[in-house]
């Protein structure tokens, strides 16, 4: 795992060196949904 973003309701775990802004925005939206269990993996 390269990075963990913890600014959202659930953490986002990234295994990427570079991520597009649109993909990161989608991951942030997903991390704030009520049915996400532990984390979002990208």
PyMOL commands that set and color helices and strands:
alter all, ss='L'
color gray80, all
select helices_A, chain A and resi 21-31
alter helices_A, ss='H'
color red, helices_A
select strands_A, chain A and resi 3-5+11-14+39-41
alter strands_A, ss='S'
color yellow, strands_A
deselect
rebuild
show_as cartoon
